[in-house]
Structure formats: structure tokens, C-alpha cells
Amino acid sequence: MSEQFGASPAHVLRDLVPPEAWAALADHPRRSHPAGEILLRQGDSGTHVCALLQGMVKVVRTDADGRERLLAFRGPGEVLGEMAVQAGGHRLADVRTLSTCEVAVIPADTFRRFVKEYDLATQLATYAVNRLREQTRATEGAVGQRLAGTLLRLVEICGAHTLSLTREDLAQHLGVGRNSVTKALTGFGPRRVRTERTRIRVLDVPHLREVARGCTPAP
């Protein structure tokens, strides 16, 4: 995959720390949440972070005019809400579940000690920059190419080819209309990507990789 649509070598916090360190985070009190819940709410204080153990979430910011922007999707191995905890401020976006999710809840002070113990300040800064790049790439280029890259990232971070999300979610993330996403998915063909009302199944990763690289004309 090209650099534009590739993931960074360590794209979740779990990849940045020794296995025993992630296990220690995952050992905190756990909660299960069904799809459609708000895990973290925009404007709330950063009192804790959530280690995402199972499931997929979306990060949604509501602007002053009430318009919602879907900034990112997150999968297992991520820590959610760390920016507000590190900066001591308020949360900049909602984190909403797209599927049934299991999270471990880590108090802010505990997480800050964890960052210090494993000397993660620099890695977390790089982590934040990579997330910003991901958001930027989602809105640049042909819709089909961006959609292919997004689906490939989701397959990678979720470790599954069946994704719990809708065409509306993808359209909001890419900054286009739902019809544009439908047209691009139709262009891929049902043997490559199959869509249902609340699920999208990726069947042909090599083809999407070619589209994301620009080697195959984007629909």
C-alpha cells in the first residue's frame, strides 16, 4: 500500500508498549457497551481513559453550528480520551460505539503514571500526529480512492473483514454525500465489497489496495 493509505508501524497504543504493560491496562475494571452508546462525551473533563479491548468506535466532533464531523474510527488496542487526560482539559469530541464494545476504565492519574513509567510522552505525540494525518487523508483525492483506503485501514485495525458501520458513517468521515459513497461501493462490485444496512463486508483486499494506490481507476 502506498504511504498515503498505509498505516503507521505502531498505529494503536498496544503496539507501543510491552505485552505485560497492555495487560496491566486491560486488567482495570471493565465495562461492556452495546452499539449506539456514547463512551466519552465532548466537553466533559478528562477524568479517565478507556482501553478499547473489543469492538469498534467512531470519534465525532460537534461544531458550534451543530454540524457533526466524523473524525476517525478506532478499534481494539486503542486508548480513548488520552488527549484530555494528558492536557488536563475537556474532551474535544464524542466517542460512540459502532458495535458491542468492551473497555477497561483507567483513572487519569493512573494513566499519567503509566505514560511516565514507560516513557511514552514522545510516542503519544507521534500517535496524535498520525491521527491528524489520517483525518486529512480521508478528505483528499478521489472518493473511490479515499473510500478504499478507509476500508483497508478499518480491516487492519479491527482484524476483521466484516465491519459494523453504515454508508452514512463513511460519507460523514469522507466529507461527501451518501450517494457518492453508494456510487463508489457499487463501482467496486459485490464480489469485492458487499453492503448491508449496518454492515460492510470487504471481500477483495488486493483490489482495494490497487484502488487506494491509484493503480486502478477509482469508481
Residue pairs with C-beta under 8 A, 6 or more apart in sequence:
1 149
1 152
1 209
1 212
1 213
2 212
2 213
2 214
4 137
4 141
4 149
4 212
5 137
5 145
5 148
5 149
5 152
5 153
5 212
5 213
7 153
7 156
7 157
8 126
8 130
9 15
10 16
10 123
10 127
11 130
11 156
11 157
12 75
12 76
12 77
12 78
12 157
13 22
13 51
13 77
13 78
13 79
13 82
13 124
13 127
14 22
14 76
14 77
14 78
15 77
16 118
16 120
16 123
16 127
17 118
17 120
18 118
21 114
21 118
22 51
22 77
24 114
25 51
25 79
25 104
25 106
25 114
26 51
26 53
26 104
27 104
28 51
28 104
28 105
28 106
28 110
29 104
29 105
30 53
30 102
30 103
30 104
30 105
31 102
31 103
31 105
32 100
32 101
32 102
33 39
33 55
33 97
33 100
33 101
33 102
33 103
34 97
34 100
35 97
35 98
35 99
35 100
35 164
36 96
36 97
37 96
37 97
38 94
38 95
38 96
38 97
39 50
39 57
39 80
39 95
39 96
39 97
39 101
39 103
40 50
40 80
40 81
40 91
40 94
40 95
41 91
41 94
42 60
42 61
42 62
42 90
42 91
42 92
42 93
42 94
43 90
43 91
44 84
44 90
44 91
45 84
45 90
45 91
46 81
46 83
46 84
46 85
46 86
46 87
46 88
46 89
46 90
46 91
46 108
47 85
47 107
47 108
48 81
48 85
48 105
48 106
48 107
48 108
48 111
49 79
49 80
49 81
49 82
49 85
49 105
49 106
49 108
49 111
50 79
50 80
50 81
50 95
50 103
50 104
50 105
50 106
51 78
51 79
51 80
51 103
51 104
51 106
52 74
52 75
52 76
52 77
52 78
52 79
52 80
52 101
52 102
52 103
53 76
53 102
53 103
53 104
54 76
54 100
54 101
54 102
55 75
55 76
55 97
55 98
55 99
55 100
55 101
55 102
56 73
56 74
56 75
56 97
56 98
56 99
56 101
56 154
56 158
56 163
56 164
56 165
57 73
57 74
57 75
57 80
57 95
57 96
57 97
57 98
57 101
58 70
58 72
58 73
58 74
58 95
58 96
58 98
58 165
58 169
58 173
59 70
59 71
59 72
59 73
59 74
59 93
59 94
59 95
60 68
60 69
60 70
60 71
60 93
60 94
60 95
60 96
60 172
61 68
61 69
61 71
61 92
61 93
61 94
62 68
62 69
62 93
62 94
63 69
68 172
69 172
69 175
70 169
70 172
70 173
71 93
71 135
71 173
72 131
72 134
72 135
72 173
73 98
73 150
73 153
73 154
73 157
73 165
73 169
73 173
74 80
74 95
74 157
75 154
75 157
75 158
75 159
76 157
76 158
76 159
77 157
78 157
79 106
79 111
80 95
80 103
81 91
81 95
82 111
82 124
83 92
83 128
84 90
84 91
84 92
85 108
85 111
85 112
86 112
86 115
86 124
98 164
98 165
98 169
99 164
106 114
114 120
115 121
115 124
134 153
137 146
137 149
138 146
138 149
138 150
138 173
138 174
138 175
139 146
139 174
139 175
140 146
142 218
143 174
143 176
143 180
143 181
143 183
143 184
143 218
143 219
144 184
144 187
144 188
144 211
144 217
144 218
144 219
145 211
145 212
145 214
145 218
146 174
147 170
147 174
147 181
147 184
147 185
148 188
148 208
148 209
148 211
148 212
148 218
149 212
150 170
150 173
150 174
151 163
151 193
151 200
151 202
151 208
152 202
152 205
152 208
152 209
152 212
154 163
154 165
155 161
155 163
155 202
155 205
161 201
161 202
161 203
161 205
162 199
162 200
162 201
162 202
163 199
163 200
163 201
163 202
164 198
164 199
165 198
165 199
165 200
166 197
166 198
166 200
167 178
167 181
167 182
167 185
167 195
167 200
168 178
170 181
170 200
171 177
171 178
171 180
171 181
174 180
174 181
183 219
184 218
184 219
185 193
185 195
185 200
185 219
186 219
187 218
187 219
188 204
188 207
188 208
188 211
188 219
191 203
191 204
192 202
192 203
192 204
192 207
192 208
193 200
193 201
193 202
193 203
193 204
193 208
194 200
194 201
194 203
195 201
202 208
207 216
210 216
211 217
211 218
211 219
